Amino acid sequence: MTTYIGNNFEPGLTRMLGDQIDSSDPDALFADVTRRQKEFVIANVRPFEQKIMEQLDSTELVDAVPQDVQAQTNIAAGIDRRNRERFGARSRGAVTRERERAAQRGQSLNLAGGLNNARLQQDEQNRALLNQLVDFAGGINKSNLSSLGSAAQSATARTNAYTAARAQSQAQRFGFLGSLFSMI
């Protein structure tokens, strides 16, 4: 009889409750691993998942666009002012007003385009986080539980095969005895 103790079912590790699991009973081992895996998920994985879920509603990319557009508009206005001062260009009122309107249209277009791009990127980032969360949650149980489930099924199959073989042996014995008595 082999006993496995510890969180990783390695000999020599102390379990939380100090009990041992008999590996000759795969059903009990399977139940214990399932219970402890649930406890592990609740204690260690769930906080990680909560952090990812909090990020799913993030709008930080979209929120940053107005400040970025304002900064780019200020840079463009500074370049325009320096160029006019450098070359000594003076403009009349109509030209100045048109230049200001063009700058406002550019700022509005930059804001609209930046917001649209930021929304698309934010949506893509949030979907990637959601996919990561789903993949993580789906894969956490798959390999461990499938191998333990297989062990439990094999134990049940062995028990059923033993019972069937025992019944067949008994039937053969009684059949042999019956044929012996029928000859007498």
C-alpha positions in Angstrom: 0.0 0.0 0.0 1.4 3.4 -1.1 0.3 6.5 0.7 0.7 10.0 -0.7 0.7 13.0 1.5 1.3 16.7 0.7 -0.2 19.2 -1.6 1.5 17.6 -4.6 0.9 14.0 -3.4 4.6 13.5 -2.9 5.8 11.3 0.0 7.1 13.2 3.0 5.1 16.4 2.6 2.8 17.3 5.5 -0.8 17.9 4.5 -2.9 20.6 6.1 -5.1 18.2 8.1 -2.3 15.7 8.7 -4.2 12.8 7.2 -3.0 10.3 4.6 -4.8 9.1 1.5 -4.6 5.4 0.6 -3.7 5.1 -3.1 -5.4 1.7 -3.2 -8.7 3.7 -3.1 -8.6 5.9 -6.2 -12.1 7.2 -5.6 -11.1 8.6 -2.2 -7.9 10.0 -3.8 -9.9 11.6 -6.6 -12.3 13.1 -4.1 -9.5 14.5 -1.9 -7.6 16.0 -4.9 -10.8 17.6 -6.2 -11.6 19.1 -2.8 -8.1 20.4 -2.3 -7.9 21.7 -5.8 -11.1 23.7 -5.2 -9.6 25.1 -2.0 -6.4 26.0 -3.9 -8.4 27.8 -6.6 -10.4 29.7 -4.0 -7.3 30.7 -2.1 -4.8 31.4 -4.8 -6.4 31.5 -8.3 -9.6 33.5 -7.5 -7.7 36.7 -6.5 -5.8 36.6 -9.7 -9.0 36.1 -11.7 -10.6 39.0 -9.8 -7.7 41.3 -10.8 -8.2 40.3 -14.4 -11.9 40.8 -14.2 -11.4 44.3 -12.8 -9.3 45.1 -15.8 -12.0 43.9 -18.2 -13.9 47.2 -17.9 -10.8 49.3 -18.3 -11.1 52.5 -20.4 -7.6 53.8 -19.7 -6.7 54.0 -23.4 -9.9 55.9 -24.2 -9.4 58.2 -21.2 -5.9 59.2 -22.3 -6.9 60.4 -25.8 -8.1 63.9 -24.9 -4.9 64.7 -23.1 -2.8 63.3 -26.0 -4.8 65.3 -28.5 -4.4 68.5 -26.5 -0.7 67.9 -26.2 -0.4 67.3 -30.0 -2.5 70.5 -30.7 -0.2 72.5 -28.4 2.9 71.2 -30.2 1.4 72.0 -33.6 0.4 75.5 -32.4 4.0 76.1 -31.1 5.5 74.9 -34.4 3.2 77.2 -36.3 4.0 80.2 -34.1 7.8 79.6 -34.3 7.7 79.3 -38.0 5.8 82.6 -38.3 8.2 84.3 -36.0 11.2 82.8 -37.7 10.2 83.9 -41.2 8.6 87.1 -40.0 5.3 86.3 -41.7 2.4 88.6 -40.7 -1.1 87.7 -41.7 -4.3 89.7 -41.9 -7.4 89.0 -39.8 -9.1 86.7 -42.3 -6.1 84.5 -42.7 -5.5 84.3 -39.0 -9.1 83.3 -38.3 -9.0 80.7 -41.0 -5.7 79.3 -39.6 -7.4 79.1 -36.2 -10.4 77.4 -37.6 -8.2 74.9 -39.4 -6.4 74.2 -36.2 -9.7 73.6 -34.4 -10.9 71.3 -37.2 -7.6 69.4 -36.9 -8.0 69.1 -33.2 -11.6 67.8 -33.6 -10.5 65.3 -36.2 -7.6 64.1 -34.1 -9.9 63.7 -31.1 -12.5 61.7 -33.1 -9.9 59.5 -34.8 -8.0 59.0 -31.6 -11.1 58.1 -29.6 -12.2 55.6 -32.3 -8.7 54.0 -32.5 -8.5 53.9 -28.7 -11.9 52.3 -28.4 -11.0 49.6 -30.9 -7.7 49.0 -29.1 -9.3 49.0 -25.7 -11.9 46.5 -26.9 -9.2 44.3 -28.3 -7.2 44.4 -25.1 -10.3 43.7 -23.0 -11.2 40.7 -25.2 -7.7 39.4 -25.0 -7.9 39.6 -21.2 -11.3 37.8 -21.2 -9.9 35.1 -23.4 -6.9 34.7 -21.1 -9.2 34.4 -18.2 -11.4 31.8 -19.9 -8.4 29.8 -21.1 -6.9 29.9 -17.6 -10.1 28.9 -15.8 -10.8 26.1 -18.3 -7.4 24.6 -18.3 -6.8 24.6 -14.6 -8.8 21.4 -13.9 -8.5 19.6 -17.2 -5.3 17.7 -16.9 -5.3 16.9 -13.2 -8.9 15.8 -13.0 -8.8 13.8 -16.2 -5.9 11.6 -15.1 -7.4 11.1 -11.6 -10.8 10.3 -13.2 -9.2 7.8 -15.4 -7.6 6.1 -12.3 -10.9 6.0 -10.5 -12.6 4.5 -13.6 -9.8 1.9 -13.9 -10.3 0.9 -10.3 -14.1 0.5 -10.8 -13.4 -1.5 -14.0 -11.0 -3.8 -12.0 -13.5 -4.3 -9.3 -16.2 -5.1 -11.8 -13.9 -7.5 -13.7 -12.9 -9.2 -10.4 -16.6 -9.6 -9.4 -17.4 -11.0 -12.8 -14.5 -13.4 -12.8 -15.4 -14.6 -9.4 -19.0 -15.2 -10.4 -17.8 -17.0 -13.6 -15.4 -19.2 -11.5 -18.2 -20.1 -9.1 -20.5 -20.9 -12.0 -17.9 -23.1 -13.6 -17.3 -24.9 -10.2 -21.0 -25.5 -9.7 -21.3 -26.6 -13.4 -18.5 -29.0 -12.9 -20.0 -30.4 -9.7 -23.4 -30.6 -11.3 -22.0 -32.5 -14.3 -20.2 -34.8 -11.9 -23.3 -35.6 -9.9 -25.3 -36.1 -13.1 -22.8 -38.8 -14.2 -23.3 -40.7 -10.9 
